[in-house]
Amino acid sequence: MIGRMGARPGSRCWWIVATTSAFGCDGADAPPGPLDIDGTWTTVPVYEIGSLHGERAGFQRVSDIRLGDEGKRIYVVDPLESLVTVWTPDGSLLFSVGGEGEGPGEFRSRPDAVRLTPDGFQVLTRDQFVVFSPEGDHVTTVPVPSSVSYRGFRFGPVAMLEDGSLLVYPRVGSGYRIGWWGGDPMAELPVVRLRERDGHWAVDTLAVLDVRNEILGTGDPENLSLTMFTSQPYRDADQVIYNAQSRSAIVVRMAGLGPGEVDLTELSAEGDTVWSRRVSFEPLALLASDVDELVDGIAEGLANAPGRSRSLLGAARSTVREALYVPEYYPPVQDVAWASNGELWMRTFEDAGTDSLVVWYSIRVGESGRNAPVRRILLPTSFSPHDATDTHVWGVRRDDFDVRYVVGLRLIRRDREAD
């Protein structure tokens, strides 16, 4: 059994590890006060980017969107096409890079993310950093070294830093994460900085993440008929996001805190804490009826998969319920996105009052955001944000046929909509 009923009891320590220090324990800080909310914001659609052919057609898939040149360039990663395309907000294609292959500037595995730097941009694949100039010319390709690993698992790229060192994270399959293939389930994973010294790679651990209750795995390794791996719907695992603008990592922690509390810590590339803040959202009790509805929905999907019989529905319900992590309260945050304007966007379980909208909060990171108010933002349920400026948010819109479009929405403060 992966998850268990009830909130995790007791307190625990959590640490960020540099080479010489460790710190951060539950109860070390006073509980945060209520959020100071800078109004409720809504959006109106302004921009929509179509296909490579200039038609209003969707991308096959979008794994990342980044804004460059203060929002005048839109970088879009399409992993199925193995391409990164760069656009103006009005939908004019500036250039594209990539393609599947081993040649200069090509991707030997599907691209996943893009990092913008003062000297151009980096595209992250499964095991490489592919570096381009601002105009899209290939500069270099840097593989993640295979000579270092975590418990035998290779590292995947997070960011390549100015001095050539690499920020990486272990690539561990879901079955191994939950202990299917021998050994105990993995409770933590490190964020690591690799530095080459005299032909060898030195390993520095920057952060240790609590990843319990992150993976939902159903079925049985001896009977794969109802096997599925996905994210736990009520996961409270630590998350890490790389901030390319400040070349720092932001760790988001929820487990072990009070109901509704989120701990945010920004780390330098050396592992030093440069900013931290704990915020508190209104705690939301997780109702048994909500859990039942979720279990039924996942079980229906398992039993109705091609080649499976509806007679599996009862077994599917049992295996889902057994694997599901169910805390006492909803986690305060569902998803997290880093924005180019220095904000961290967090999606909550808060009821927006309509099924067509979801509630996000944006918080300023850094000294200017230590006690700054947060924005409460209502976004369409069909929209997934990736990046934002102070005035616009960019992301992926899915239509009724699940076709994806890259769109920009203008942010409007609700009490000023009439202006």
C-alpha positions, 0 to 999 in steps of 0.5 A: 500500500502506497498511501494511507488514510489520515494526515501524516502524524508527528513532526519531522525535520526537513533539510536543505544540504550544502556541503557544510550545513543543514537546516530547517525543521518543523516548528522552527518558524512561527505559523504564518498569518492570513494572506494579504491578497491584492484583489482577485484577477480574471483574464481575457484572451488576447493572443493565440498562436497556431501551427508551424504553417501559420494556420490556426491549428493546434500543436501536437503537444506543448511541454514548456513555454517561456517568455523572452525579451520582456514578453516579445518572444514566445518560446514553445517546446513541442516534444512530439515534433522534437522542435522549439519554435520562437514566435512573436505574440501575434503569431508570427514565427521567428525561427525554429530549432531542433529536429530529431537526430544526432547532428549539431542542434538536433535532439537525440531524445524529445525536448522537455523544457527551455531555459533562457539565458543572457547569451541565448537559450538552452533546450533540455532533453532527456539527457542533454543540454542543447545550447543556442544563440539568441538568433537560434544558431547552435552553440554547443551540446552538453550531455549529462555525464553517465559516469555519475548516478544516484543509486544506479539511476542516471541524472536528468538535466535541470539547468546548466549554470554559467560556470559550466556546472550542471544542476540535475535530478535523478531519473527514477522510474515510477515502479522503482519509486514505489518499491515494485521492483525490490527495495523500499519505496523511495522517500526522498530524492536529491537535487544535485550540482555536478562540477567537473574537476580534473576530468572527474565530476564532483557531486554537491547535494543542494536540496533533499526532496521529500517525494513520499506520496507523489506517485500513484501506482495501481496493479501488481507487478505479478499481475499487470492487468490493472497497472497504471502510474500517475501522480497522486491527486492529493500529493504533498511531495516537495517540488523544485523549480529552477529560476533562470532569471536569478539562477536559483532553485525554489523548493516548495514544501507542504508535507509535515506543516500545518493544514494549508501551509506552504514553505517556500525556499530559494537556494543559490547555486551554492546551496545557500538560502537567499529567500524564504517565506511561509504562506497559509491558505484556508485549510480545506477538509478532504471529504469522503464523498470527494475521495469516493468520486475520485476513486470511481473516476480513476477506476472507470478509466482503468476498467474501460481501457482498450482490451479490458473488460467492464467486469474489472471495475470492482477490482479496479476500485479496490486497487485504486483505493488501496494505492491512493494517498488520502490526507485529512486535508486537501494539500494547499497547492496542486501545481506550481509554475515559475513566471519570468516576472519573478512570481511563483504561481500556485494552483489551489483546491479552492472553489472558484464558484464555477466549474469553468474556473480554477483558483491560482495565487501568484507570490513575488519571490525575493526580498521584494516579495518577503511580505508582499501581497499575493494576487488571487487569479481565476483561470479557465479550467481548459488553460494551463499557465507556463509563464507570465509578465505583470500584465499577461499570462501565457499557457496552453488552451485545450479545446473540446477535442483536446487540441492544444493552442498556445495562448496569451491572456491579459490579466484584469483586476476584477474591481477594475474590469469596467475601466 
